[in-house]
Amino acid sequence: MIFYHNCPSLPLALASLDNICICWICQGGQRCKKQIYIPHSCGHRFCPHCQSHESQQWIDNQRAKLLPMPCYLVTFTLPRHLLDLAYKNHRHIYACVFQADQTLLKTITTHDTKLGGDARFTAMLHTHARNLDIHPHIHVVTLKNENFCSRSRHKRNVTAGI
């Protein structure tokens, strides 16, 4: 796990880590002043003790919202050598990554006659991995297009230098 010391720019992240660290010990439960069945719970969404049930409920809700057509999940990950830059300038860097991903997908579909410029997708930014390591990446959900997703086409594009 990467720890950044003396960083006033992310007080919410530091407060979250504090809450998770004291979760399930005696002094952790008094902060929220709520009565709950799990003793001394911090209730943070990244806490593995507190949010397992809520995470599963969220997954079930998302499955109910799935489109009635085949989709693909494409992930764009920020290279590790840019993590410090992204940490210090996160708003600007994440906006640039979103723009680059959008431009890439639209360029691929626009310049291919079989695809016909049809780029339909939804993108979501995730800044951390489940283990709380800093891991900025964007998940893109795109509708299945046989021409775009075929293995033989992908191999031709890779060897063509795309």
C-alpha positions as a Markdown table, in Angstrom:
| # | Residue | x | y | z |
|---|---|---|---|---|
| 1 | Met | 0.0 | 0.0 | 0.0 |
| 2 | Ile | 1.3 | 3.5 | -0.8 |
| 3 | Phe | 1.2 | 6.0 | 2.0 |
| 4 | Tyr | 1.7 | 9.7 | 1.4 |
| 5 | His | 2.8 | 11.5 | 4.6 |
| 6 | Asn | 2.2 | 15.2 | 5.3 |
| 7 | Cys | -0.4 | 15.5 | 2.5 |
| 8 | Pro | -3.1 | 18.0 | 3.5 |
| 9 | Ser | -4.7 | 17.7 | 0.0 |
| 10 | Leu | -6.6 | 14.6 | 0.8 |
| 11 | Pro | -8.1 | 15.0 | 4.3 |
| 12 | Leu | -11.1 | 12.8 | 3.5 |
| 13 | Ala | -8.8 | 9.9 | 2.5 |
| 14 | Leu | -6.8 | 10.2 | 5.7 |
| 15 | Ala | -10.0 | 10.4 | 7.8 |
| 16 | Ser | -11.3 | 7.2 | 6.0 |
| 17 | Leu | -8.1 | 5.4 | 6.8 |
| 18 | Asp | -8.3 | 6.4 | 10.4 |
| 19 | Asn | -11.9 | 5.2 | 10.7 |
| 20 | Ile | -11.0 | 1.8 | 9.1 |
| 21 | Cys | -8.0 | 1.3 | 11.3 |
| 22 | Ile | -10.1 | 1.7 | 14.5 |
| 23 | Cys | -13.0 | -0.3 | 13.2 |
| 24 | Trp | -14.1 | -3.1 | 15.5 |
| 25 | Ile | -12.1 | -1.8 | 18.5 |
| 26 | Cys | -13.7 | -0.3 | 21.5 |
| 27 | Gln | -13.3 | 3.4 | 20.8 |
| 28 | Gly | -14.5 | 3.1 | 17.2 |
| 29 | Gly | -18.2 | 2.6 | 17.8 |
| 30 | Gln | -19.1 | 5.8 | 19.6 |
| 31 | Arg | -18.4 | 8.2 | 16.8 |
| 32 | Cys | -21.6 | 7.7 | 14.8 |
| 33 | Lys | -23.9 | 7.6 | 17.8 |
| 34 | Lys | -26.2 | 5.0 | 16.0 |
| 35 | Gln | -27.2 | 1.7 | 17.3 |
| 36 | Ile | -26.3 | -1.1 | 14.9 |
| 37 | Tyr | -26.0 | -4.8 | 15.2 |
| 38 | Ile | -22.4 | -5.0 | 14.2 |
| 39 | Pro | -20.3 | -3.9 | 17.2 |
| 40 | His | -18.0 | -0.9 | 16.8 |
| 41 | Ser | -18.4 | -0.6 | 13.0 |
| 42 | Cys | -16.9 | 2.3 | 11.1 |
| 43 | Gly | -19.4 | 1.9 | 8.2 |
| 44 | His | -16.9 | 3.1 | 5.6 |
| 45 | Arg | -17.5 | 1.8 | 2.1 |
| 46 | Phe | -13.9 | 0.5 | 1.8 |
| 47 | Cys | -13.9 | -1.3 | 5.1 |
| 48 | Pro | -13.8 | -5.1 | 4.5 |
| 49 | His | -15.6 | -5.7 | 7.9 |
| 50 | Cys | -18.5 | -3.3 | 7.5 |
| 51 | Gln | -19.5 | -3.2 | 3.9 |
| 52 | Ser | -19.4 | -6.8 | 2.6 |
| 53 | His | -23.2 | -7.1 | 2.8 |
| 54 | Glu | -23.8 | -3.6 | 1.3 |
| 55 | Ser | -21.4 | -4.4 | -1.5 |
| 56 | Gln | -23.3 | -7.5 | -2.4 |
| 57 | Gln | -26.6 | -5.6 | -2.3 |
| 58 | Trp | -25.0 | -3.0 | -4.7 |
| 59 | Ile | -23.8 | -5.7 | -7.0 |
| 60 | Asp | -27.3 | -7.3 | -7.1 |
| 61 | Asn | -28.9 | -3.9 | -7.8 |
| 62 | Gln | -26.5 | -3.3 | -10.7 |
| 63 | Arg | -27.2 | -6.7 | -12.2 |
| 64 | Ala | -30.9 | -5.7 | -12.2 |
| 65 | Lys | -30.0 | -2.6 | -14.3 |
| 66 | Leu | -28.1 | -4.5 | -17.0 |
| 67 | Leu | -29.0 | -3.8 | -20.6 |
| 68 | Pro | -30.8 | -6.6 | -22.4 |
| 69 | Met | -28.0 | -6.7 | -25.0 |
| 70 | Pro | -24.4 | -7.9 | -24.9 |
| 71 | Cys | -21.8 | -5.5 | -23.6 |
| 72 | Tyr | -18.1 | -5.4 | -23.0 |
| 73 | Leu | -16.1 | -3.9 | -20.3 |
| 74 | Val | -12.9 | -2.1 | -21.4 |
| 75 | Thr | -10.5 | -0.9 | -18.8 |
| 76 | Phe | -7.9 | 1.9 | -19.3 |
| 77 | Thr | -5.3 | 2.0 | -16.5 |
| 78 | Leu | -3.0 | 4.9 | -15.7 |
| 79 | Pro | 0.6 | 3.8 | -15.9 |
| 80 | Arg | 2.4 | 3.4 | -12.6 |
| 81 | His | 5.1 | 6.0 | -13.4 |
| 82 | Leu | 2.3 | 8.7 | -13.6 |
| 83 | Leu | 0.9 | 7.9 | -10.2 |
| 84 | Asp | 2.7 | 10.7 | -8.3 |
| 85 | Leu | 1.7 | 13.2 | -11.0 |
| 86 | Ala | -1.9 | 12.1 | -10.8 |
| 87 | Tyr | -1.8 | 12.3 | -7.0 |
| 88 | Lys | -0.6 | 15.9 | -7.1 |
| 89 | Asn | -2.9 | 17.0 | -10.0 |
| 90 | His | -5.7 | 14.5 | -9.8 |
| 91 | Arg | -8.5 | 16.7 | -11.3 |
| 92 | His | -6.5 | 17.7 | -14.4 |
| 93 | Ile | -4.9 | 14.2 | -15.0 |
| 94 | Tyr | -8.2 | 12.4 | -14.6 |
| 95 | Ala | -9.9 | 14.8 | -17.0 |
| 96 | Cys | -7.1 | 14.2 | -19.5 |
| 97 | Val | -7.4 | 10.5 | -19.2 |
| 98 | Phe | -11.2 | 10.6 | -19.7 |
| 99 | Gln | -10.6 | 12.8 | -22.8 |
| 100 | Ala | -7.9 | 10.5 | -24.2 |
| 101 | Asp | -10.1 | 7.4 | -23.7 |
| 102 | Gln | -13.1 | 9.0 | -25.3 |
| 103 | Thr | -11.0 | 10.2 | -28.3 |
| 104 | Leu | -9.4 | 6.8 | -28.7 |
| 105 | Leu | -12.7 | 5.0 | -28.8 |
| 106 | Lys | -14.3 | 7.5 | -31.2 |
| 107 | Thr | -11.3 | 7.6 | -33.5 |
| 108 | Ile | -11.3 | 3.8 | -33.8 |
| 109 | Thr | -15.0 | 3.6 | -34.6 |
| 110 | Thr | -15.0 | 6.7 | -36.9 |
| 111 | His | -12.1 | 5.6 | -39.1 |
| 112 | Asp | -13.4 | 2.0 | -39.6 |
| 113 | Thr | -16.0 | 1.6 | -42.3 |
| 114 | Lys | -17.4 | -1.6 | -40.7 |
| 115 | Leu | -18.0 | 0.2 | -37.4 |
| 116 | Gly | -19.6 | 3.2 | -39.1 |
| 117 | Gly | -18.6 | 5.7 | -36.4 |
| 118 | Asp | -20.9 | 4.1 | -33.8 |
| 119 | Ala | -19.2 | 4.7 | -30.5 |
| 120 | Arg | -21.7 | 4.2 | -27.6 |
| 121 | Phe | -20.2 | 3.8 | -24.2 |
| 122 | Thr | -20.4 | 4.8 | -20.5 |
| 123 | Ala | -17.2 | 5.5 | -18.5 |
| 124 | Met | -16.5 | 5.4 | -14.8 |
| 125 | Leu | -13.4 | 6.5 | -12.9 |
| 126 | His | -12.1 | 4.4 | -10.1 |
| 127 | Thr | -9.1 | 5.8 | -8.1 |
| 128 | His | -8.3 | 2.9 | -5.8 |
| 129 | Ala | -8.2 | -0.8 | -5.9 |
| 130 | Arg | -10.2 | -2.9 | -3.5 |
| 131 | Asn | -7.2 | -3.2 | -1.2 |
| 132 | Leu | -7.0 | 0.7 | -1.0 |
| 133 | Asp | -3.9 | 0.9 | -3.1 |
| 134 | Ile | -3.9 | 3.9 | -5.4 |
| 135 | His | -4.8 | 2.5 | -8.8 |
| 136 | Pro | -6.5 | 5.0 | -11.1 |
| 137 | His | -8.4 | 3.4 | -13.9 |
| 138 | Ile | -11.4 | 4.0 | -16.1 |
| 139 | His | -14.0 | 1.3 | -16.8 |
| 140 | Val | -15.8 | 1.7 | -20.1 |
| 141 | Val | -19.0 | -0.2 | -20.8 |
| 142 | Thr | -19.6 | -0.4 | -24.5 |
| 143 | Leu | -22.2 | -2.2 | -26.6 |
| 144 | Lys | -21.1 | -5.4 | -28.3 |
| 145 | Asn | -20.2 | -4.9 | -31.9 |
| 146 | Glu | -19.0 | -8.1 | -33.6 |
| 147 | Asn | -16.7 | -6.2 | -36.0 |
| 148 | Phe | -15.0 | -4.2 | -33.1 |
| 149 | Cys | -14.6 | -7.2 | -30.8 |
| 150 | Ser | -13.6 | -10.1 | -33.0 |
| 151 | Arg | -10.3 | -11.7 | -32.1 |
| 152 | Ser | -9.0 | -11.9 | -35.7 |
| 153 | Arg | -9.7 | -8.2 | -36.2 |
| 154 | His | -7.9 | -7.4 | -32.9 |
| 155 | Lys | -4.8 | -9.4 | -34.0 |
| 156 | Arg | -4.7 | -7.6 | -37.3 |
| 157 | Asn | -4.9 | -4.2 | -35.6 |
| 158 | Val | -2.2 | -5.1 | -33.1 |
| 159 | Thr | 0.2 | -6.2 | -35.9 |
| 160 | Ala | -0.7 | -3.1 | -37.9 |
| 161 | Gly | 0.7 | -0.9 | -35.0 |
| 162 | Ile | -2.6 | 0.4 | -33.6 |
